[in-house]
Amino acid sequence: MTTTPAPQNMHHKAPDSMRALGFLARPDPGSAAAALQWVEVPVPAPGKGEVRVRVVAAALNRDDVHAAEGTVFGGVPTAPRPTETQPGVLGIDFAGVVDAVGPGVRDLQAGQRVFGVAYMQRLGSLAPYCCTKASRTRPLPEGWSFAQGAATGLTGSVASMAIDATGDPRDKRCVVVGASGNIGGLIVRALAAAGAREVVGVCSGSNAARVKALGAVQVVDYGQGPWGRQLADQPPFDIVFDCVGGRDIEAEALAVLRPDGHLLTLCGPMRLLGGRRLSWLTITRTLVYIAWRMIFSRVRGPRYTLLSASEPDWSAVETLLLERDIRPSIDALHRFERDEVASALEAVVSNRRQGKQVVAVRPDEVEA
Ligand SMILES: NC(=O)c1ccc[n+]([C@@H]2O[C@H](COP(=O)([O-])OP(=O)(O)OC[C@H]3O[C@@H](n4cnc5c(N)ncnc54)[C@H](OP(=O)(O)O)[C@@H]3O)[C@@H](O)[C@H]2O)c1
């Protein structure tokens, strides 16, 4: 018989099971919000190199929906499929207090305030307790609320890693496509704070004022025609950050970049990286295309990188966000209730809300 090693450094006794928001089966594309339900699951015990967090706040992402519906990158395997006997719990972002640490964890202790990403796990963060790798968890900065920590996890790590992957932004001229989105907006703010010479945001016209307020010197409305064409009379740019994806955006980016410039994409040729299931043939062709683009662009620029941010790089987050005290913009704090979280999820995928949607799992502690 195998036994799970007893978690060390236990802060208090957790219950055996918990009520969380998730699924008993994989929802069809477009139906995650409607299918969301309360599920009863065991409180997980931290394995080797893991911590268990008593979740105070969780935040929602477009990727939560894609992961639940099995449409990340058209359907590449992510978390195991939920079943009646092994339900899945929604959620990537969390902030809370370390409750127990597993064997081999040295740099985190029970009682510490933390935030992090439970990336593509069966048991995610919309739950009273969440276990994840210690490496995906980081101490909450001094003076930050749990809500701010939860809202920073995925958005903050992806935005920082995207900038870090393109080198020092000082004196660079940059375009951010999807500048009104959560990740794009944070990239705009971080680039402006890091001393980029010029940041141009691409978004819909209704979000132009918001994107300027984040630090963009110029905003291009993609609804007024191809954004690359709208920038054609300007000197070529050093970096394009693409937070939207698609071959059309790639073509526009290549047209505005210097030959030694860099196209950093979060989604590659897939518009918003998910939302529909594709055949294995299409997924394979797309992956081959990306590999070819990444190799070929090193021989003949501009350079092309598809960011893979499944493991957070906390040192990039530290340098680009935390040292400058760049905090997330939170749009709404929701109750940990099925209907409220379901409608917030719908809003996240339909672009109806700008700024992070945070869920107060323990409402009395969330602003602390
Ligand atoms: N590669 C990775 O490791 C990784 C990790 C995390 C996330 N992602 C992906 O990154 C993407 C962005 O995530 P997010 O959380 O920031 O999403 P988000 O907050 O929903 O933002 C998406 C933005 O896309 C914009 N948009 C839609 N169509 C557009 C177009 N044709 N041209 C320009 N902008 C357009 C929308 O702007 P308007 O409302 O102004 O139209 C919206 O603000 C998602 O697809 C996500 O799956 C990738």
The ligand as an SDF file (V2000), in Angstrom:
LIG
                    3D

 48 52  0  0  0  0  0  0  0  0999 V2000
    1.2740   31.7860  -24.3060 N   0  0  0  0  0  0  0  0  0  0  0  0
    0.9400   31.6980  -23.0220 C   0  0  0  0  0  0  0  0  0  0  0  0
    1.6670   31.0960  -22.2070 O   0  0  0  0  0  0  0  0  0  0  0  0
   -0.3160   32.3700  -22.5370 C   0  0  0  0  0  0  0  0  0  0  0  0
   -0.5280   32.4650  -21.1500 C   0  0  0  0  0  0  0  0  0  0  0  0
   -1.6840   33.1030  -20.7150 C   0  0  0  0  0  0  0  0  0  0  0  0
   -2.5900   33.6250  -21.6300 C   0  0  0  0  0  0  0  0  0  0  0  0
   -2.3770   33.4660  -22.9690 N   0  0  0  0  0  0  0  0  0  0  0  0
   -3.3360   34.0000  -23.9470 C   0  0  0  0  0  0  0  0  0  0  0  0
   -3.1840   35.4110  -24.0110 O   0  0  0  0  0  0  0  0  0  0  0  0
   -4.3930   35.9780  -24.5400 C   0  0  0  0  0  0  0  0  0  0  0  0
   -4.7210   37.2580  -23.7960 C   0  0  0  0  0  0  0  0  0  0  0  0
   -5.1360   36.9440  -22.4820 O   0  0  0  0  0  0  0  0  0  0  0  0
   -5.8710   38.0200  -21.5640 P   0  0  0  0  0  0  0  0  0  0  0  0
   -6.1540   37.3510  -20.2660 O   0  0  0  0  0  0  0  0  0  0  0  0
   -5.1470   39.3150  -21.5810 O   0  0  0  0  0  0  0  0  0  0  0  0
   -7.2580   38.1920  -22.3810 O   0  0  0  0  0  0  0  0  0  0  0  0
   -8.3290   39.3450  -22.2770 P   0  0  0  0  0  0  0  0  0  0  0  0
   -8.1650   40.1260  -21.0140 O   0  0  0  0  0  0  0  0  0  0  0  0
   -9.6380   38.7150  -22.5400 O   0  0  0  0  0  0  0  0  0  0  0  0
   -7.9670   40.3110  -23.4880 O   0  0  0  0  0  0  0  0  0  0  0  0
   -8.2210   39.9900  -24.8120 C   0  0  0  0  0  0  0  0  0  0  0  0
   -8.1810   41.2990  -25.5820 C   0  0  0  0  0  0  0  0  0  0  0  0
   -8.1260   40.9690  -26.9640 O   0  0  0  0  0  0  0  0  0  0  0  0
   -8.5540   42.1140  -27.6490 C   0  0  0  0  0  0  0  0  0  0  0  0
   -8.8730   41.7700  -29.0240 N   0  0  0  0  0  0  0  0  0  0  0  0
   -9.7640   40.8650  -29.4930 C   0  0  0  0  0  0  0  0  0  0  0  0
   -9.6900   40.8140  -30.8320 N   0  0  0  0  0  0  0  0  0  0  0  0
   -8.7180   41.7000  -31.2070 C   0  0  0  0  0  0  0  0  0  0  0  0
   -8.1510   42.1100  -32.4550 C   0  0  0  0  0  0  0  0  0  0  0  0
   -8.5730   41.5670  -33.6110 N   0  0  0  0  0  0  0  0  0  0  0  0
   -7.1470   43.0130  -32.4570 N   0  0  0  0  0  0  0  0  0  0  0  0
   -6.7010   43.5590  -31.2990 C   0  0  0  0  0  0  0  0  0  0  0  0
   -7.2070   43.2380  -30.0930 N   0  0  0  0  0  0  0  0  0  0  0  0
   -8.2020   42.3110  -30.0610 C   0  0  0  0  0  0  0  0  0  0  0  0
   -9.7130   42.6380  -26.8570 C   0  0  0  0  0  0  0  0  0  0  0  0
   -9.6190   44.0370  -26.9840 O   0  0  0  0  0  0  0  0  0  0  0  0
  -10.8580   44.9960  -27.3470 P   0  0  0  0  0  0  0  0  0  0  0  0
  -11.9230   44.6780  -26.2990 O   0  0  0  0  0  0  0  0  0  0  0  0
  -10.2950   46.3720  -27.2070 O   0  0  0  0  0  0  0  0  0  0  0  0
  -11.3070   44.6240  -28.7040 O   0  0  0  0  0  0  0  0  0  0  0  0
   -9.4030   42.1770  -25.4090 C   0  0  0  0  0  0  0  0  0  0  0  0
   -9.1180   43.2730  -24.5830 O   0  0  0  0  0  0  0  0  0  0  0  0
   -5.4740   34.8940  -24.3910 C   0  0  0  0  0  0  0  0  0  0  0  0
   -5.7830   34.4020  -25.6730 O   0  0  0  0  0  0  0  0  0  0  0  0
   -4.7950   33.8280  -23.5580 C   0  0  0  0  0  0  0  0  0  0  0  0
   -5.2800   32.5410  -23.8860 O   0  0  0  0  0  0  0  0  0  0  0  0
   -1.2520   32.8720  -23.4400 C   0  0  0  0  0  0  0  0  0  0  0  0
  1  2  1  0
  2  3  2  0
  2  4  1  0
  4  5  1  0
  4 48  2  0
  5  6  2  0
  6  7  1  0
  7  8  2  0
  8  9  1  0
  8 48  1  0
  9 10  1  0
  9 46  1  0
 10 11  1  0
 11 12  1  0
 11 44  1  0
 12 13  1  0
 13 14  1  0
 14 15  2  0
 14 16  1  0
 14 17  1  0
 17 18  1  0
 18 19  2  0
 18 20  1  0
 18 21  1  0
 21 22  1  0
 22 23  1  0
 23 24  1  0
 23 42  1  0
 24 25  1  0
 25 26  1  0
 25 36  1  0
 26 27  1  0
 26 35  1  0
 27 28  2  0
 28 29  1  0
 29 30  1  0
 29 35  2  0
 30 31  1  0
 30 32  2  0
 32 33  1  0
 33 34  2  0
 34 35  1  0
 36 37  1  0
 36 42  1  0
 37 38  1  0
 38 39  2  0
 38 40  1  0
 38 41  1  0
 42 43  1  0
 44 45  1  0
 44 46  1  0
 46 47  1  0
M  CHG  2   8   1  16  -1
M  END
$$$$
